[in-house]
Amino acid sequence: MPMPSRTHTTPTLATPTLHCACCGRPFTRTSGRGPTPLYCSADCRTQIRIRQRVWSSRPGYAVASGTANHRSTLFETACAS
């Protein structure tokens, strides 16, 4: 009596529902490769870039973000010069 052939099925992993960091809409990940996306669409990515540019040009924010890449002279020692 021949044995019935088994078909091998790959178990599918449940994809968690992600929420867009821009608009808050739920979305599913289109690819399992690479880092987890933060935004649901190219429009949201563009919107966040615009917001970051506007926020960084505001008076209180430009000073804080502009000094992030510069070394502080507060902690320099006499040997450093």
Distance bins in CASP14 RR format, pairs under 12 A and 6 or more apart:
PFRMAT RR
TARGET T0000
AUTHOR 0000-0000-0000
RMODE 2
METHOD distances of the structure
MODEL  1
13 29 0 0 0 0 0 1 0 0 0 0 0
13 32 0 0 0 0 1 0 0 0 0 0 0
14 28 0 0 0 0 0 1 0 0 0 0 0
14 29 0 0 0 0 0 1 0 0 0 0 0
15 26 0 0 0 0 0 1 0 0 0 0 0
15 27 0 0 0 0 0 1 0 0 0 0 0
15 28 1 0 1 0 0 0 0 0 0 0 0
15 29 1 0 1 0 0 0 0 0 0 0 0
15 30 0 0 0 0 1 0 0 0 0 0 0
15 31 0 0 0 0 0 1 0 0 0 0 0
15 32 0 0 0 0 1 0 0 0 0 0 0
15 36 0 0 0 0 0 1 0 0 0 0 0
16 26 0 0 0 0 1 0 0 0 0 0 0
16 27 0 0 0 0 0 1 0 0 0 0 0
16 28 0 0 0 0 1 0 0 0 0 0 0
16 29 1 0 0 1 0 0 0 0 0 0 0
16 32 0 0 0 0 0 1 0 0 0 0 0
16 36 0 0 0 0 1 0 0 0 0 0 0
17 24 0 0 0 0 0 1 0 0 0 0 0
17 25 0 0 0 0 0 1 0 0 0 0 0
17 26 1 0 1 0 0 0 0 0 0 0 0
17 27 1 0 0 1 0 0 0 0 0 0 0
17 28 1 0 0 1 0 0 0 0 0 0 0
17 29 0 0 0 0 1 0 0 0 0 0 0
17 36 0 0 0 0 0 1 0 0 0 0 0
17 40 0 0 0 0 0 1 0 0 0 0 0
18 24 0 0 0 0 1 0 0 0 0 0 0
18 25 0 0 0 0 1 0 0 0 0 0 0
18 26 1 0 0 1 0 0 0 0 0 0 0
18 27 1 0 1 0 0 0 0 0 0 0 0
18 28 1 0 0 1 0 0 0 0 0 0 0
18 29 1 0 0 1 0 0 0 0 0 0 0
18 30 0 0 0 0 0 1 0 0 0 0 0
18 32 0 0 0 0 0 1 0 0 0 0 0
18 35 0 0 0 0 0 1 0 0 0 0 0
18 36 1 0 0 1 0 0 0 0 0 0 0
18 37 1 0 0 1 0 0 0 0 0 0 0
18 38 0 0 0 0 1 0 0 0 0 0 0
18 39 0 0 0 0 1 0 0 0 0 0 0
18 40 1 0 0 1 0 0 0 0 0 0 0
18 44 0 0 0 0 0 1 0 0 0 0 0
19 25 1 0 0 1 0 0 0 0 0 0 0
19 26 1 0 1 0 0 0 0 0 0 0 0
19 27 1 0 0 1 0 0 0 0 0 0 0
19 28 0 0 0 0 0 1 0 0 0 0 0
19 29 0 0 0 0 0 1 0 0 0 0 0
19 36 0 0 0 0 0 1 0 0 0 0 0
19 37 0 0 0 0 0 1 0 0 0 0 0
19 38 0 0 0 0 1 0 0 0 0 0 0
19 39 0 0 0 0 0 1 0 0 0 0 0
19 40 0 0 0 0 1 0 0 0 0 0 0
19 44 0 0 0 0 0 1 0 0 0 0 0
20 26 1 0 0 1 0 0 0 0 0 0 0
20 27 1 0 0 1 0 0 0 0 0 0 0
20 28 0 0 0 0 0 1 0 0 0 0 0
20 29 0 0 0 0 0 1 0 0 0 0 0
20 36 0 0 0 0 0 1 0 0 0 0 0
20 37 0 0 0 0 1 0 0 0 0 0 0
20 38 1 0 0 1 0 0 0 0 0 0 0
20 39 1 0 1 0 0 0 0 0 0 0 0
20 40 1 1 0 0 0 0 0 0 0 0 0
20 41 1 0 0 1 0 0 0 0 0 0 0
20 42 0 0 0 0 0 1 0 0 0 0 0
20 43 0 0 0 0 0 1 0 0 0 0 0
20 44 1 0 1 0 0 0 0 0 0 0 0
20 45 0 0 0 0 1 0 0 0 0 0 0
20 47 0 0 0 0 0 1 0 0 0 0 0
20 48 0 0 0 0 1 0 0 0 0 0 0
21 27 0 0 0 0 0 1 0 0 0 0 0
21 36 0 0 0 0 0 1 0 0 0 0 0
21 37 0 0 0 0 1 0 0 0 0 0 0
21 38 1 0 1 0 0 0 0 0 0 0 0
21 39 1 0 0 1 0 0 0 0 0 0 0
21 40 0 0 0 0 1 0 0 0 0 0 0
21 41 0 0 0 0 0 1 0 0 0 0 0
21 44 1 0 0 1 0 0 0 0 0 0 0
21 45 0 0 0 0 1 0 0 0 0 0 0
21 47 0 0 0 0 0 1 0 0 0 0 0
21 48 1 0 0 1 0 0 0 0 0 0 0
21 51 0 0 0 0 0 1 0 0 0 0 0
21 52 0 0 0 0 0 1 0 0 0 0 0
22 37 0 0 0 0 0 1 0 0 0 0 0
22 38 1 0 0 1 0 0 0 0 0 0 0
22 39 1 0 1 0 0 0 0 0 0 0 0
22 40 1 0 0 1 0 0 0 0 0 0 0
22 41 0 0 0 0 1 0 0 0 0 0 0
22 42 0 0 0 0 0 1 0 0 0 0 0
22 43 0 0 0 0 1 0 0 0 0 0 0
22 44 1 1 0 0 0 0 0 0 0 0 0
22 45 1 0 0 1 0 0 0 0 0 0 0
22 46 0 0 0 0 1 0 0 0 0 0 0
22 47 1 0 1 0 0 0 0 0 0 0 0
22 48 1 0 1 0 0 0 0 0 0 0 0
22 49 0 0 0 0 0 1 0 0 0 0 0
22 50 0 0 0 0 0 1 0 0 0 0 0
22 51 0 0 0 0 1 0 0 0 0 0 0
22 52 0 0 0 0 0 1 0 0 0 0 0
23 38 0 0 0 0 0 1 0 0 0 0 0
23 39 0 0 0 0 1 0 0 0 0 0 0
23 40 1 0 0 1 0 0 0 0 0 0 0
23 41 0 0 0 0 1 0 0 0 0 0 0
23 43 0 0 0 0 1 0 0 0 0 0 0
23 44 1 0 1 0 0 0 0 0 0 0 0
23 45 0 0 0 0 0 1 0 0 0 0 0
23 47 0 0 0 0 1 0 0 0 0 0 0
23 48 0 0 0 0 1 0 0 0 0 0 0
23 51 0 0 0 0 0 1 0 0 0 0 0
24 38 0 0 0 0 0 1 0 0 0 0 0
24 39 0 0 0 0 1 0 0 0 0 0 0
24 40 1 0 0 1 0 0 0 0 0 0 0
24 41 0 0 0 0 0 1 0 0 0 0 0
24 44 0 0 0 0 1 0 0 0 0 0 0
24 47 0 0 0 0 0 1 0 0 0 0 0
24 48 0 0 0 0 0 1 0 0 0 0 0
25 39 0 0 0 0 1 0 0 0 0 0 0
25 40 1 0 1 0 0 0 0 0 0 0 0
25 41 0 0 0 0 1 0 0 0 0 0 0
25 43 0 0 0 0 0 1 0 0 0 0 0
25 44 0 0 0 0 1 0 0 0 0 0 0
26 40 0 0 0 0 1 0 0 0 0 0 0
27 36 0 0 0 0 0 1 0 0 0 0 0
27 37 0 0 0 0 1 0 0 0 0 0 0
27 38 0 0 0 0 0 1 0 0 0 0 0
27 39 0 0 0 0 1 0 0 0 0 0 0
27 40 1 0 1 0 0 0 0 0 0 0 0
27 41 0 0 0 0 1 0 0 0 0 0 0
27 44 0 0 0 0 1 0 0 0 0 0 0
28 36 0 0 0 0 0 1 0 0 0 0 0
28 37 0 0 0 0 0 1 0 0 0 0 0
28 40 0 0 0 0 1 0 0 0 0 0 0
29 35 0 0 0 0 0 1 0 0 0 0 0
29 36 1 0 0 1 0 0 0 0 0 0 0
29 37 1 0 0 1 0 0 0 0 0 0 0
29 38 0 0 0 0 0 1 0 0 0 0 0
29 39 0 0 0 0 0 1 0 0 0 0 0
29 40 0 0 0 0 0 1 0 0 0 0 0
30 36 0 0 0 0 0 1 0 0 0 0 0
30 37 0 0 0 0 1 0 0 0 0 0 0
30 40 0 0 0 0 0 1 0 0 0 0 0
30 41 0 0 0 0 0 1 0 0 0 0 0
31 37 0 0 0 0 1 0 0 0 0 0 0
37 44 0 0 0 0 1 0 0 0 0 0 0
37 45 0 0 0 0 1 0 0 0 0 0 0
37 48 0 0 0 0 0 1 0 0 0 0 0
38 44 0 0 0 0 1 0 0 0 0 0 0
38 45 0 0 0 0 1 0 0 0 0 0 0
38 47 0 0 0 0 0 1 0 0 0 0 0
38 48 0 0 0 0 1 0 0 0 0 0 0
39 45 1 0 1 0 0 0 0 0 0 0 0
39 46 0 0 0 0 1 0 0 0 0 0 0
39 47 0 0 0 0 1 0 0 0 0 0 0
39 48 1 0 0 1 0 0 0 0 0 0 0
39 49 0 0 0 0 0 1 0 0 0 0 0
39 51 0 0 0 0 0 1 0 0 0 0 0
40 47 0 0 0 0 0 1 0 0 0 0 0
40 48 0 0 0 0 0 1 0 0 0 0 0
41 47 0 0 0 0 1 0 0 0 0 0 0
41 48 0 0 0 0 0 1 0 0 0 0 0
42 48 0 0 0 0 0 1 0 0 0 0 0
42 49 0 0 0 0 0 1 0 0 0 0 0
43 49 0 0 0 0 0 1 0 0 0 0 0
43 50 0 0 0 0 0 1 0 0 0 0 0
44 50 0 0 0 0 0 1 0 0 0 0 0
44 51 0 0 0 0 0 1 0 0 0 0 0
45 51 0 0 0 0 0 1 0 0 0 0 0
45 52 0 0 0 0 0 1 0 0 0 0 0
46 52 0 0 0 0 0 1 0 0 0 0 0
46 53 0 0 0 0 0 1 0 0 0 0 0
47 53 0 0 0 0 0 1 0 0 0 0 0
47 54 0 0 0 0 0 1 0 0 0 0 0
48 54 0 0 0 0 0 1 0 0 0 0 0
48 55 0 0 0 0 0 1 0 0 0 0 0
49 55 0 0 0 0 0 1 0 0 0 0 0
49 56 0 0 0 0 0 1 0 0 0 0 0
50 56 0 0 0 0 0 1 0 0 0 0 0
50 57 0 0 0 0 0 1 0 0 0 0 0
51 57 0 0 0 0 0 1 0 0 0 0 0
51 58 0 0 0 0 0 1 0 0 0 0 0
51 61 0 0 0 0 0 1 0 0 0 0 0
52 58 0 0 0 0 0 1 0 0 0 0 0
52 61 0 0 0 0 1 0 0 0 0 0 0
52 65 0 0 0 0 1 0 0 0 0 0 0
53 61 0 0 0 0 0 1 0 0 0 0 0
53 62 0 0 0 0 0 1 0 0 0 0 0
53 65 0 0 0 0 0 1 0 0 0 0 0
54 61 0 0 0 0 1 0 0 0 0 0 0
54 62 0 0 0 0 0 1 0 0 0 0 0
55 61 1 0 1 0 0 0 0 0 0 0 0
55 62 0 0 0 0 1 0 0 0 0 0 0
55 64 0 0 0 0 0 1 0 0 0 0 0
55 65 0 0 0 0 1 0 0 0 0 0 0
56 62 1 0 1 0 0 0 0 0 0 0 0
56 63 0 0 0 0 0 1 0 0 0 0 0
56 64 0 0 0 0 1 0 0 0 0 0 0
56 65 1 0 1 0 0 0 0 0 0 0 0
56 66 0 0 0 0 1 0 0 0 0 0 0
56 68 0 0 0 0 0 1 0 0 0 0 0
57 63 0 0 0 0 0 1 0 0 0 0 0
57 65 0 0 0 0 1 0 0 0 0 0 0
57 66 0 0 0 0 0 1 0 0 0 0 0
58 64 0 0 0 0 0 1 0 0 0 0 0
58 65 0 0 0 0 1 0 0 0 0 0 0
59 65 0 0 0 0 0 1 0 0 0 0 0
60 66 0 0 0 0 0 1 0 0 0 0 0
60 67 0 0 0 0 0 1 0 0 0 0 0
61 67 0 0 0 0 0 1 0 0 0 0 0
61 68 0 0 0 0 0 1 0 0 0 0 0
62 68 0 0 0 0 0 1 0 0 0 0 0
63 70 0 0 0 0 0 1 0 0 0 0 0
64 70 0 0 0 0 0 1 0 0 0 0 0
67 73 0 0 0 0 0 1 0 0 0 0 0
67 74 0 0 0 0 0 1 0 0 0 0 0
71 80 0 0 0 0 1 0 0 0 0 0 0
72 80 0 0 0 0 0 1 0 0 0 0 0
73 80 0 0 0 0 1 0 0 0 0 0 0
73 81 0 0 0 0 0 1 0 0 0 0 0
74 80 0 0 0 0 0 1 0 0 0 0 0
END
